[in-house]
Amino acid sequence: MATSGSFTDFILSSAGKLYLQVRLRKQDKIEQELATKYEGRYRNAGLSLLFDAFMALAVVAFVGIIAAVLYFMIN
């Protein structure tokens, strides 16, 4: 029986592999980046991509809230 961790690992690994393939394109560059930056695991690349996406979303939400507060304070 598979655990829920293996499914999330599969998703993160797939996302990390796709991300590195799209960004770097050459297998030797992918392997070098994977070894130096992501400890040799596609899962870590997927986690990094996920955290970057959440941070971008948080910045957009924060700027939107600040803009709304300023808009209602001025009007």
ChimeraX attribute file (.defattr): number of C-alpha atoms within 10 A of each C-alpha:
attribute: neighborCount
match mode: 1-to-1
recipient: residues
	/A:1	3
	/A:2	6
	/A:3	7
	/A:4	8
	/A:5	9
	/A:6	10
	/A:7	11
	/A:8	12
	/A:9	16
	/A:10	14
	/A:11	15
	/A:12	21
	/A:13	19
	/A:14	15
	/A:15	20
	/A:16	24
	/A:17	20
	/A:18	15
	/A:19	17
	/A:20	21
	/A:21	14
	/A:22	11
	/A:23	11
	/A:24	13
	/A:25	12
	/A:26	11
	/A:27	11
	/A:28	10
	/A:29	14
	/A:30	18
	/A:31	16
	/A:32	12
	/A:33	16
	/A:34	19
	/A:35	13
	/A:36	9
	/A:37	11
	/A:38	18
	/A:39	12
	/A:40	15
	/A:41	15
	/A:42	24
	/A:43	21
	/A:44	20
	/A:45	25
	/A:46	24
	/A:47	18
	/A:48	15
	/A:49	17
	/A:50	15
	/A:51	12
	/A:52	12
	/A:53	12
	/A:54	12
	/A:55	12
	/A:56	12
	/A:57	12
	/A:58	12
	/A:59	12
	/A:60	12
	/A:61	12
	/A:62	12
	/A:63	12
	/A:64	12
	/A:65	12
	/A:66	11
	/A:67	12
	/A:68	11
	/A:69	11
	/A:70	11
	/A:71	10
	/A:72	8
	/A:73	8
	/A:74	6
	/A:75	5
